[in-house]
Amino acid sequence: MSIPNGVFCIMKMEGKGGYSVFIYRRVRDLREDHDKTQKEIAAVLNMQLTVYQRYERGERELPLWAAIKLADYYHVTLDYLVERES
């Protein structure tokens, strides 16, 4: 996967010696816990609904700017968002 300069993504890494970041599940769970629709969160992120849906399904990597915006929106830390803290 090629990432343009200046674009950072939250990557899901798996395998020997690696770790798993289940950010997609956490993003969905936060949305559901706050009784928000995918359409509402897509609007918060200023993106098309289909793009946001791909993030929730893990089909696209969540850009760092979106992770920051979601963490701010839900009043959680980035560590919480990537399940480094509970």
PEQUITA-V477218 format. One record per backbone hydrogen bond with DSSP energy under -0.5 kcal/mol. NH is the residue of the N-H (numbers start at 1). CO is the residue of the C=O. E is the energy in kcal/mol with one decimal. If there is no record, write none. Layout:
nh=NH co=CO e=E
nh=NH co=CO e=E
This chain:
nh=3 co=1 e=-0.5
nh=7 co=4 e=-1.8
nh=8 co=6 e=-0.5
nh=10 co=62 e=-3.1
nh=11 co=9 e=-0.8
nh=13 co=11 e=-0.8
nh=18 co=15 e=-1.9
nh=22 co=20 e=-0.6
nh=23 co=21 e=-1.0
nh=26 co=22 e=-1.9
nh=27 co=23 e=-2.7
nh=28 co=24 e=-2.0
nh=29 co=25 e=-2.9
nh=30 co=26 e=-2.7
nh=31 co=27 e=-2.0
nh=32 co=28 e=-2.7
nh=33 co=29 e=-2.8
nh=34 co=30 e=-1.5
nh=35 co=32 e=-1.6
nh=36 co=31 e=-2.4
nh=41 co=37 e=-1.9
nh=42 co=38 e=-2.5
nh=43 co=39 e=-1.8
nh=44 co=40 e=-1.8
nh=45 co=41 e=-2.1
nh=46 co=43 e=-0.9
nh=47 co=42 e=-2.5
nh=52 co=48 e=-2.0
nh=53 co=49 e=-2.6
nh=54 co=50 e=-1.5
nh=55 co=51 e=-1.5
nh=56 co=52 e=-2.1
nh=57 co=53 e=-1.8
nh=58 co=54 e=-0.6
nh=58 co=55 e=-1.0
nh=59 co=54 e=-2.4
nh=60 co=54 e=-1.2
nh=62 co=10 e=-0.7
nh=63 co=61 e=-0.5
nh=64 co=8 e=-3.0
nh=66 co=63 e=-0.5
nh=67 co=63 e=-2.1
nh=68 co=64 e=-2.6
nh=69 co=65 e=-2.0
nh=70 co=66 e=-2.6
nh=71 co=67 e=-2.6
nh=72 co=68 e=-2.5
nh=73 co=69 e=-2.5
nh=74 co=70 e=-2.7
nh=75 co=71 e=-0.7
nh=75 co=72 e=-0.6
nh=76 co=71 e=-2.6
nh=81 co=77 e=-2.1
nh=82 co=78 e=-2.1
nh=83 co=80 e=-1.6
nh=84 co=79 e=-3.7
nh=85 co=79 e=-0.9
